[in-house]
Amino acid sequence: MQNALSNFANDDPGPGAGRRAVERIEEIEAIARATESQCRTWQWLKNFTALGVGGPVAAIVYPSTVAGAARLVDLLDRAGLRWRALGHGTSILAADEVHNYVAISLRLLDERLVFEGDSVWAHAGYSLPALVLGAAERGLSGLEGLAGVAGGLGGALRTGAGTPGYDIWRVVEKVTLAEGGEVRTRPEPDAVLELDPAAFTDGDLILAAMLRLAPGDPEEIRAEMARQAGACQTARPVGLGGAGRIFKDSGAHAAAHLIDQLGFRGKSCGGARVSETHAEFIVNEGNATAEDVFGLSDQIRERARRERGLELEYGIDVWKDEGES
């Protein structure tokens, strides 16, 4: 394995680094093999995102271990190949064009949940609903507010998922990242790092986290989970393709209330429509393209800017290739 890795471990990315990822499929496959990862080339992102839109990506790579994932992103970086963390695709709006990079999914990592007293270790690709249920079965409280939230642990950490009193970052004790081909845990004994979503950049791949929970009564935990899951279902459109909230709240202006006031509740653009019951969501009625979603969101942003002087920011991870706005 070390010899295979040495083929890529150099400071000079070589003549291929200037070529597009879609022209370097064989090299991507070789890096995947060197890190014991599965590689699926030319995959349509619309099949991997909750919103159901998105063009083809050069490759989706699935590491089998946390250590392999750390080596994978390092080798991609050294080769000059761009990558993005796919996660469970619950908060991604991917454009319709070809995506000239490697998408990384941690969903197939071999590592399992590890409970140590009141703490639990989980990899970033672990199913959030399964994590919440696993903690509840052991009488551990602290994750009830995530009941009913789809996706994986990594995405929840990136977006700061949760409800008032149950923000996931309130229970995070340590975070494991890929750094320089190695697995690093923060905070380290002599280092101070504020643990919240703002502490990480797009170049950081979250690999795992240690969560500090608290003993609780299993029946009370399950009852609170049921209440939170019901509230989550009430707060989201049901039965239509949709991802996370499209826009962040703008200061004191709740995005849903603002979109409603601007007259966009129920408005459509192609196959994309602003939810009639939850205006902070754009839903796919079955045949939407990313262009439809961007067109509708651009209309909302332009009117908010013109009529309210507000710059709405996306609350969803927008995937557009370089040179796109």
SVG drawing of the C-alpha trace seen along z (x, -y; Angstrom):
<svg xmlns="http://www.w3.org/2000/svg" viewBox="-50 -49 57 51">
<polyline fill="none" stroke="black" stroke-width="0.4" points="0.0,0.0 2.8,-2.4 4.3,-1.9 1.0,-2.6 0.6,-5.8 4.1,-7.0 3.0,-7.3 0.9,-10.3 2.7,-11.7 4.8,-14.5 4.8,-18.2 4.6,-18.6 1.2,-17.7 2.7,-17.1 1.5,-18.0 -2.0,-16.5 -2.9,-19.0 -3.9,-21.6 -6.5,-19.3 -10.1,-19.0 -11.1,-16.3 -13.4,-14.9 -10.3,-14.3 -8.4,-12.5 -10.8,-9.7 -8.1,-7.0 -6.0,-9.0 -9.0,-9.4 -9.7,-5.7 -6.0,-5.0 -6.1,-7.3 -9.3,-5.6 -7.6,-2.2 -4.5,-3.4 -6.7,-4.5 -9.0,-1.4 -12.0,-3.4 -14.8,-2.6 -15.0,-4.9 -18.1,-5.5 -17.5,-7.7 -19.9,-9.9 -22.7,-9.9 -25.8,-12.2 -26.0,-14.3 -29.7,-14.5 -29.8,-10.9 -27.9,-11.7 -29.5,-14.9 -32.7,-15.4 -33.8,-18.2 -33.4,-15.8 -31.5,-18.2 -27.9,-18.3 -25.8,-17.3 -23.1,-14.7 -20.0,-14.7 -16.7,-13.3 -16.7,-10.8 -18.1,-9.9 -15.5,-8.2 -16.4,-6.2 -13.6,-5.6 -13.9,-2.5 -12.0,-3.8 -11.5,-7.2 -7.7,-6.9 -8.3,-6.1 -10.5,-9.2 -7.8,-11.4 -5.3,-10.0 -7.8,-10.3 -8.3,-14.1 -4.6,-14.6 -3.7,-12.8 -6.5,-14.6 -5.1,-18.0 -1.6,-17.1 -2.7,-16.0 -4.6,-19.3 -8.0,-17.6 -10.8,-19.5 -13.2,-17.7 -16.4,-18.3 -18.1,-16.5 -21.3,-15.0 -22.7,-13.6 -26.3,-12.5 -27.1,-15.2 -29.9,-16.7 -28.6,-20.3 -27.1,-20.5 -28.3,-22.5 -26.2,-21.3 -26.2,-23.0 -27.3,-21.2 -23.9,-21.4 -21.0,-18.9 -19.3,-19.1 -15.6,-19.1 -14.4,-17.7 -14.6,-14.6 -17.5,-14.2 -16.6,-12.3 -19.2,-10.3 -18.4,-8.8 -21.6,-6.8 -19.8,-3.5 -17.2,-3.8 -16.6,-0.6 -16.4,-2.2 -19.4,-1.7 -20.8,-3.7 -18.6,-3.5 -20.2,-4.2 -17.9,-5.0 -19.9,-5.8 -22.0,-9.0 -20.0,-9.7 -20.5,-8.3 -18.1,-8.4 -19.5,-8.3 -18.1,-8.9 -19.4,-11.8 -21.2,-9.6 -23.3,-7.9 -27.0,-8.2 -28.3,-11.0 -31.6,-9.2 -29.8,-6.0 -27.4,-7.9 -30.3,-9.6 -32.1,-6.2 -28.9,-4.5 -28.4,-7.0 -32.0,-6.8 -31.8,-3.0 -29.0,-3.4 -30.8,-6.0 -28.6,-8.9 -30.1,-12.4 -29.0,-15.3 -29.9,-14.4 -33.7,-14.5 -33.9,-17.8 -32.5,-16.0 -35.3,-13.5 -36.9,-13.7 -33.8,-15.4 -32.6,-13.5 -29.0,-13.2 -25.7,-12.3 -23.7,-13.5 -21.2,-15.5 -23.9,-17.5 -25.5,-18.2 -22.2,-19.5 -21.7,-21.6 -25.2,-23.2 -25.4,-23.4 -28.6,-21.3 -31.0,-21.2 -33.7,-23.1 -33.5,-25.6 -32.0,-23.8 -30.8,-20.9 -28.2,-22.5 -25.9,-19.6 -22.8,-21.7 -23.9,-21.8 -22.9,-18.2 -19.8,-18.1 -16.7,-17.3 -14.2,-16.6 -14.1,-16.7 -11.9,-14.6 -10.6,-16.1 -8.4,-15.1 -5.2,-17.2 -2.2,-16.6 -3.2,-13.0 -3.5,-12.2 -6.4,-11.9 -6.4,-14.9 -8.6,-15.5 -9.6,-19.0 -9.4,-20.4 -5.9,-19.0 -4.7,-19.2 -2.7,-22.4 -4.9,-24.0 -8.0,-26.1 -10.6,-25.9 -14.2,-27.2 -16.2,-24.2 -19.0,-25.5 -19.7,-25.4 -17.8,-28.7 -14.6,-27.0 -14.3,-24.9 -13.8,-25.8 -14.7,-24.0 -11.2,-22.6 -11.8,-20.8 -13.2,-17.2 -15.0,-16.3 -14.3,-12.6 -16.0,-12.0 -17.0,-13.5 -17.2,-12.6 -20.5,-13.7 -20.9,-14.1 -24.5,-13.1 -26.2,-12.8 -28.0,-9.9 -31.8,-10.2 -35.0,-8.2 -35.5,-6.2 -39.3,-6.7 -38.9,-10.5 -36.2,-10.6 -38.5,-8.7 -41.4,-10.9 -39.3,-14.0 -38.0,-12.5 -41.6,-11.9 -42.5,-15.5 -39.5,-16.9 -40.0,-14.6 -43.6,-15.7 -42.5,-19.4 -39.9,-18.7 -42.5,-17.1 -44.8,-20.0 -42.0,-22.4 -41.2,-20.7 -43.0,-20.1 -44.1,-16.4 -44.2,-14.2 -42.2,-16.5 -38.6,-16.6 -36.9,-19.2 -33.7,-19.9 -32.9,-22.2 -34.1,-25.7 -33.0,-27.6 -32.2,-30.9 -30.8,-31.9 -32.7,-34.3 -31.6,-37.8 -30.9,-39.4 -34.3,-39.9 -36.1,-38.9 -37.2,-35.3 -36.7,-34.0 -40.1,-32.3 -41.9,-35.4 -40.0,-37.6 -40.6,-35.3 -44.3,-35.2 -44.5,-39.0 -42.8,-39.4 -45.6,-37.3 -43.7,-34.2 -45.6,-31.6 -46.7,-28.9 -45.0,-30.7 -43.3,-28.4 -40.6,-28.5 -40.6,-25.4 -40.8,-22.4 -39.7,-24.3 -42.2,-25.9 -42.0,-27.7 -43.8,-25.6 -47.4,-26.8 -47.2,-25.7 -43.5,-26.4 -42.2,-29.4 -38.6,-28.9 -38.5,-25.7 -38.4,-25.3 -39.7,-21.9 -39.2,-19.8 -42.6,-18.9 -41.1,-16.0 -39.5,-17.5 -37.5,-20.5 -34.0,-21.3 -31.4,-23.2 -32.0,-26.1 -35.6,-26.2 -34.5,-26.4 -31.9,-29.0 -34.3,-31.0 -36.9,-31.0 -34.4,-31.8 -32.9,-34.6 -36.3,-36.2 -36.7,-36.1 -33.3,-37.5 -33.7,-40.3 -37.1,-41.4 -35.8,-41.3 -32.9,-43.5 -35.1,-45.9 -38.0,-46.2 -36.4,-45.6 -32.7,-46.4 -31.8,-42.9 -29.2,-40.5 -30.5,-37.0 -27.8,-34.3 -28.3,-30.7 -28.8,-28.4 -28.1,-25.5 -24.7,-24.3 -24.7,-25.5 -22.6,-23.4 -21.6,-25.4 -18.4,-25.0 -15.7,-27.6 -16.7,-30.7 -20.4,-30.3 -22.0,-33.0"/>
</svg>
